Amino acid sequence: MNLHRKASRLLMGLLVGGLLTFTMDAHAAPGRRGEGAQLGDARSDKLLSPEANEIGVDEMLGGFLDKDLAFVDHNGEEVKLGDYFDGERPVLLTLNYFRCPTLCSLQLNGLTRTLDRFDWRPGEQYRIVTVSIDPREDARLAADKRASHLEALNVGDDFDWNFLTGDALQIHMLAAQLGIGYAYDAEQDQYAHPAVLMFISPEGKVARYLYGLEYQPSDIKFALMEAAEGRVGSPVDKLILSCFHYDASSGEYGPFAMGIMRLGGAFMILIVGIPLVLVWRRERRRRNKISQLEARA
C-alpha cells in the first residue's frame, strides 16, 4: 500500500467528538451506516446534528437508477440522468458539492490525479458524472469546478466529465438509490458525506463502489470493466481482470488465486504447445517435400 493511500486511510480513521471529522473507514463492510463521512471545515469542534447518524454507504449493488431524475448540467441545460447512459459505456459517478473546502476537493483532486495517469479517456470507454448534493448550488459553480479540474488535466472542453446540480428532491432520490447517506449542518453551513466512487452499468445498474481519497488506475479500470460487463477493455485487459477480484475488506482489487492459476495454465499450454506446433509444421513440410520428389520419380 503506497504512502498516499496510507495517509488517506489514516485521515479517514479520525473519530468524531472534539474534531470536525467523521470516521471515514475505507475498509468498512458494505451496508454499515454512520461511517465513511467527513465534514469540510477544520476550524470547528462542534458535533453535527442527529441526522449525522445516517451518514455512510448502504451498497445497492444490482439496483437500477431512475433515468428520469432531472438535473441541470454545467452549461445550464436541463438534463435527465438517463442522458448519460447509452447502453455501451459505463458511468463513473460521484456525489460531492462544489463549495466543499476539504473532503470533496481531496476526493476530486485524487480522482483527477488518477485520471491523469489513466490510459482510458472519458467519452471513449466510459463517462464521468459528478452530482452536487447541495441544492443551492447552480450551473455557474458547476462550470467553475469543472473548469478547474479540466485545467489540472490539461484537456479541452470535450473531456466527458459532467458536473450537475439539482433540487433537493432529485438529489435525495438519487442518493437513496445509490445508498448514500449525507447530512447538512446548518451551523457550519456544510455537508458531511462519504468519499466514494460509484460505477454504473451502461443500462444504469449499480455495479461497484470504491472508497477513499486516492485511487489506483488499475482499480478504476477493473471497476469500469465489471460495470460494462465485458463491453469495454482489450482482450489483454480482460485476461488480467480474470486474475483479480474486488476485496471488500480492503476496498480494492487484489490477486485472485484461481485466476492466476488459470493464467499460468494458459502460459504453460503456450510454452509447450508452440514448440510442438513448430515441430509439426516442419515435419509436415518434410513429408510434403518427400511426396513431391517421389511423384517426380
N, C-alpha and C positions, 0 to 999 in steps of 0.2 A: 504494500500500500504506500503510495508516494506521500511526500510531506504535505502537499496541498490537501489531499484527501484526509489525512490525519488531522490537520488543523481544522478543517470544516467539521469533522465529526466531533472534535473537542468543543468547538463553538456551539454545536447543536446539543451538547450534553449539559449545558448550564441549567441550573434549577431556577424555578420561579420563586420569588419571595425575597425582597430586598434588591433584586435585579430586575431589569425590564425584559429579560428574555424568558420565553417559554422553552420547554425542552424540545430539542429537535433531534430525535434519535433516528438516524438513518438505518439502524439495524432493527427497528421495532417491527414486530409481527403485524401483518396487514389486519385492518379492522379494529385496531385499538384507538379509542377516542381520547381526546385531550392531550395528544402528543404531536410532535413534529411541527411546532409553530414558534415564531419569534416576533416580537414587536419591534418596530423600527427606530426608536429614539433612545439612545444610550444615556440620556440625562435624567430619566425618571426612575424612581424606586417604588412606584405605587403599583399595586396589582390591578389587573383588568377586571371587568365586570364578570358576573357569574356565567355569562354566555361563553366565557373562555374555556369552560369545561367541554364544549362541543368542538374545540379546535382539534384537527387531526385528519386522518385519512381512513375511510372505510372502503377498501378497494371494491370496485364494482365491475370486476373482470367479467367480460361476456355480455355486459349490458349495452344497450344501444342509446345513443344520444338523440335528442329531439332535434331534427334538422330544421324545424320551423322556428326555432328560437331566433329572435330578431336582435340585431346589434347595429352599430354604426362603425364603419372602418376608419382608418387613419386619414382617408381622403374626404371624410364627411358623408360618405354614401351609405344608405341603408342596405344592409345585407342580411342574409339568413345564414345560420350555421351550416346548413347543407350546401351553401355555395362553395365550401372548401373541401367537399368530399366528391370526388369524381369517379369512384369505383375502381381506380387504378393505383393512386398514390396514397400512402398512409399520411396521417397528420400528427405532428408533434405539437401538443397543446400544453400551455401553461396558464395558470391563474395568478396574476400579480396585480399591483396597482402602480401607477406611474409616478406618484408623488412619494412613494416609499423611500425613506432615507437610507435604509441599510439592507434588510433581508432581500427585497426584490432586486435591488441593484447588485447585491452579491450573487444572487442566483442567475440573473440575466447576464451579468458580466462573465460568470463562469460558463454559461452556455455559449456566449459569444466567443470566448477563448477556444472552446471545443470546436465550434463551427469553423473557426479559422484554421484548425488542423484537420478538419474532416474532408474526405475526398468526395463526398456527395454534396450536391448543391440543391438548396431548396428551390422548388419549381421543376426539378427534373425527376429525381427519385422520390421526393416527399415534399410536404408543405409544413410551414410553421404558423401557428396561430397563438397569440398572446391576448388574453381577455382580462380587462381590468375588473377587479371586484368592487371598485368604488363607483357607485352610480353618479357621483358628482363630477367625475372626470369626463372630458369631452374629446372630440376629434383632434383639436389643436395639441392637447397634451400627448395624445397617442402618436401624432405625427412627429412631435419633437422627440419623444422617447425612441421611436423607430429610427429617426434620422441619426441619433447619437450612436446607435448600435450598427447601423449600416456604415457610418463613417469609421467606426472602430474596425470593421471588417474590410474596409476599403472596397466596397461593392456599390453598384448602382441601384437605382430605384426598382429595377426589375427583380431584385432579390426577393424571393417569395416568403417573406416574414411579415405577417399581417397583425396589426395591433388594433384591437376592438374595444369599444365602450358600449354600455347598455344601461337600461334601467334596472332598478333593484330586483324586480320580479324575474326578469330574464336571467340575470346573473345568478340569483338564488336557485333557479330551476336547473341551470347548467351545473352549478356546484353540487347540487343534490344528486344529479345523475352521475357525476364523477365520484361521489362520496367524499367531497372536500368540505370540511368544516372550518369556518373562519369567524372572527368576531371583531366588531368595531368598538374602540374605546373612545368615547366622546371627550373625555377629559384631556387625552393626549392627541385626539384627532388622528388616530392611526388604526390600522388593521393588524391583527395577529392572524397568521395563516401559515400553512405548511409550505416548505420548499420542495416541490415535486414536479417532475416531468411526466406527462401522460401521453401514451402512444395509442392512437385510434386507427382502426382499420379504414380502408377506403370506403367502406359502407357505413362507417360511424359506430363501430363496435369497440368498446374499451378493451385494449389488449395487454397493456403493460404499464407499470409505474416505476420510475427511477427516482430515488430520493437523494438529497444532498445539495451542496453548493458547487461542487466540481464534478465533471463528468468525463469519462473516457470515451474517445471517439468510437472505439470498438463496441462499448455498451450501447451507445446511441444507434449504431448501425444494426446490431443484433436485435434491438427492440423494434426498430423500424421494419426489419425483415420479418420478424414474428407478426407484427401488426398487419403487414401486407400479405401474409400467408403465401410467401414464395413469389409474389409478383414483382418484387424489386430485388436487386442483387445479382451479381455474376455467379456462374456455377462454382467458382472458387470460393466466393463469399458463403454460398450455401453449404459447401463442403466443410468450411471452417466452422460455421454455425452449428453443424451437426456434432461438433466436438465440445460445445459449450452449452450450458443451461443456466437459467436465472436462479440465483440463490437468494431466497427471500431473507435469510438471516444476515447476509452481508449487503444486500441491496445492489448486487452487481452480478455480472456473468462470470462463471468460473468453469474450469475444465470439467468435462463430463467423461467419466472413465470408459463407459461403453462406447461413446462416440470416438474417443481416441483409439480404442481397440479396433473399432471398425475401420478407422482411417489407416491404422497400422496394418491391418489385414489387406486393405486395398493396395498399399505400397508394396507389401510382400508379394502380392499377385503380380504387380508390375515388375518388380525386381526379378522374379522367377520367370514370369511369362514373356517378357521382352526378349531375353536370350533364346528361349525356346522358339519363339516366332522367327527370329533371325536364322536359327539353325534350320527350321522347317523350310523357310523360303530358299535358303542356299541349297538344301538337298533337293528341293523341287526343281530349281534351275539346273542342277547337275543331271537329274533324271531326264529333263526335257532335252538337254543337250545330247545325252546318250541316245535318246529316242530319235532325234533328228539325224545323228550320224548313222544309226542303224538303218533308217529309212533311205538314206542316200546310197548305202552299200547295197 
